[in-house]
Amino acid sequence: MGIFRLASDQPCNQSLLAMRRFYIPILFALLVAWPASAQHGPVNPAEHEIMEVIETMFDGMRALDADMVASTFAEGAVLNSSGSRNGTPIVQSTPMAGFVNAIRQSAGGPAWDERIWNVQIEVQDNLATAWMDYAFFAGDRFSHCGSNTFQLARQADGHWRTIALADTRVMSGCEPDPADLEESLVRVALRHYLRGHATGQASEHQQAFHEVANLHFMRDGALQTVTSAEYIGRASGQPAADEAERRRWIDWVDISGDAAVGKITLDYPGATLTDYMQLLKVDGQWKIVNKIFSVENEE
């Protein structure tokens, strides 16, 4: 995962070591026949819930929000990092509390930006495992890459939480595919949109939408358009009363150069909403520039 420094035979950037022992990590017509290869997200409710836990942890790391990160772990969770010292394999274990405290102490410093791809989730009853590749950035500075494996368990309150997390790391000769890194960044923009729904906070939507964005939908057979400013202005500032019963996830994203599209599902009591997002990379940041959506009401 790349958060904790592990003594290794491999070289590393000394400026990163200074961060103490921690890394302080138009247009939609074609969508009707979108290729199956683009649909690479989770495929069942449990997988969506597990992906939410994983991405919430990484969102918290980027925001240096220790409480957000802590909310994704079960009590007693342990982080394990695999590496080598003088040619001998070693494993360094750290209690979750130490990880969370490191994030808390790094507030105001560079973001722990861990970008993930090739996520594979397996679920059996109330246990799950997730594997993924990652690249870790301290702010904008690339540090290293490797693989993560999460072990998660459904808790007594019905929520999934991480009970153990392990990582490998490559400190030199690491060349992640730029397309994989861009997909992770597109998902970051879409995650702001999802958190805006979950929290009711306008600031989350402001980070997701470009100021020129519009939202388009059909009502009684007529095309309706709402500006992103109008949409954001309707934010309630608090979660919906039935937020505990609402689920939402990113189905897939597809990228070509500085343009991307994504599909999102909002599964709410009484209705399911499907969003198709268009994004562009503007001034180095992915932003939603258009959204079309449909609503399917339950009988």
N, C-alpha and C positions, 0 to 999 in steps of 0.2 A: 504494500500500500504506500509505503514511502514516507510515512510520517515520522517515524523514529529512526535516528541514526544508528546503524549497526556497523561495528568495526568490520572492515572488509579489506581484502587484498586489492580491490579495484580502486583506481584514483577517483577523486571527487574535487569539486570546486571549493576552494578554501573560503570563499565569501559565504557560501552556504553553511559551512561548518560554524561560522560565527553566530549562527542562530542557536547557539547553545547546543544541547544534545538533540533538539527536535527540529524538524523542518517547519519553520515559522511561515504537506502537500498542498381579355386577359385570360380565361387562362386556365380554368380548372376543367375544361372539357376532357382532357386526357386522363383525369383522375378516375373517370368512370371505368376505364380499362387499365387501371394501374397494375403493373406487373407484380406477380406474387413475390418476386425476389425482394421487393421493397418492404414487405411486411415481416420485419424481423424482431418485433417486440414480443413480450409475454403473451401467452395464448389462453390462460385460464385465470380465474379470479385470484387464486392463491399466488400465482406468479406476479400478477399486477401488484398485490399487496406487498410482496417481498421486494419487488423493484422499487416501490415507494420507500420502504425502509432504507434501502441502499442509497438511493438518490437523495433522500433527506439528509443522511449522514454527510454526503459529499457537499450538499448545499450548505450545511452548517460549517463545514471546513472552509469553504470559500468565503463565507461571511464572518469567519472566526467567531461563530456563535456556539459557545461551549454547551449551553443548555439544549440547543437543537440537536447537537451531536449526541449528548448523553441520553436524550429521549429515545434513541434508536437501539440502545443496548440493554440487555437484561442484567440484573444484578449479578456481580461476580464474573462478568465477561472478561476475557483475556485477549490481548493482541500478541501475536507471535510473528517474528521476523526471521527469515532464514537467510543465512549468508555463509561466509567463511572467514577464518582468521589464520594466516600463515598456512593456507592450503587445507585447513581442517574445517569441515562443516560445523556450523554452530546455529543455535536457535536462541534468540533473545525474547523473553516473555515480559510483558508489561501489563499491569492491571488497567482496566478501562479508566479508572479514576485518574491514573497518571496521564493518560492520553488526553482526557478532557481538561485536566488542569493545565497541560501544555498549551492547549488552544486558548484557554482563558488568559494565560500569561502573555500570549502573543497578540492580544487585542491591539489594534493600531498598526501592526506590522503587515508585511506582505501576505496576501491571501494564500491559503493552502489549497491550491487548485489542482485537484486530481481528476483527470479526464479518463473515462473508461469506455471500453468497446468490447465486442465479442462476448457479450454477457450470456452465460448458460446457466439456467436455473432448473433444479430438479427438486420435486416435492414428494415426500412420502408421509402421509398422515399429518402429524404436527411437527415434522422436522423438514428442513430444506437446506440445500447447499447451492451456493452460487459461485461460479468461477468467472473471471474476467481479466482482460489485459488492461494495463493502465500506463499513463505517463504523468509524472508529478512535476508541477511548476510551483516555485516560490515566487508569487506575483507573476511577472511575465518571464521569469528566468527558468528555463528548462533545467531540471535536476537529474532525473533518472526515470527508468521505466521498469516494468516487471509484471507480475500476475498477483491477483488477490483471490483468496477463497474465503467466503463467508459461510458460517454455520448459523442457522436461525431456528428458533423454536416458537411455536404459537404459545402465548402465555395464558394464564388463567382468565385475563380480561378479554381474550379473543384476539389480541394484537400480536403480530410477529415482531420479534426483537432478535438482535444478533447476540449469540452466546459465545462465539469465538470467531476470531478473524486472523488470518495468516497472510503473509506476503513474501514474495521474492523481489529482488531488485537487481538491475543492471546499471552500473554507474558509468560505464564507458562503452562506446560503440553502439549506443542505443539510437535507433533511427525509426521512430514510429511513423506509420503511414500518415501523411498530412490529412487524408480524407477521414481517417478514424478520429483525429483530433478535432476536425471541423464538425463531425457529427455530434461529438460530445458537447461542443459549444452551442450548436443549434438546440440541443436538448436543454441546455442551461436557460436559454431564452424562453423556451416553452414551459420550463419548470416555474419561471416567474409568473407566467400566465396561470398555471395551475394553483400556485400558492395564493394568487390574487383571489381566486374562487374560494379557496379553503379558509382564508383569513378575512376576506372582505376588505383588504387594504388596497387603496388606490395606488400606493407606491410600488406594489408588486407588478401591477398591470403597466404602470409607467415604464418600468424596466423592460417589459416584454414588447410593447408596441412602439413603432416609430410614429412620430407626430402626424405623418401624412396618412396613416392607416385608416381604412374604413372597414365596416362589417356589413355583410350583405346576407339577406335571408328572404324567404317567401312568406307572405301572410295573406291568406284568403285569395291565393292566386296572383298576388301582386308583389313585385319586387320592392323590398324595403332596404334602405341604406342608413346606417348610423355611423357617425364619425367616432374615431377612437377616443377623442376628447369627451364626447357625450357619454360614451360607454364607461369610461373611467370615472366620470363625474357621478355615476350612479352607485359607486361602491359604498357599501353600508358602513364600512369601518369595523365590522365584527363578523365572526362566523355566522352562518345560517343556523337557525334553531335546530334544524335536523341534520347538521353537518356530520354527526356520527354515522348517519345512514347513507351518506353520499360517498361515491367512489369516482375516481377520475384517473386517466392514464394516457400516456403517449403510445399510440399503436405502432407508428413507424415514422421515420423521417427519410428523405432522399435529397441528396445534394448534388449540384452541378456547378462547379466554380463558386461564384459568389451569390448563387440563388439556391433556395431550398424550399421544400414543401414538407408538411407534416400533417398527420391525422391524429386527432385527439378524441377520446370518448369520455363523456360525462354521464355517469350512471346514477341518476337521482331518483328518489321516491316519486313514482308517478310519471316519470319521463326519462328518456335517453336522448342526449344531445350528441351530435356528431359534428366536429369542427374540422375544417380543412384550412390550414394556414399556409400563407406564402410568406417567405422570409428573404431578406437581402442582407448581405454583410455591408454595413454602412459605417464608415470611419472605424473599421476594425471590429465592429460589434454586430452580431446577428440580431435583427429586429423584425417583428411581424409587420408587414406592410399591407396585408389584406387577409381577411377572414371571411369564409362563407360557412354557413352551418344550417343544419336541419334539426327539427325536434320531432321525436316520435313519442306521442303520449300513450300511456298504458290505458287499457279499457277500465 
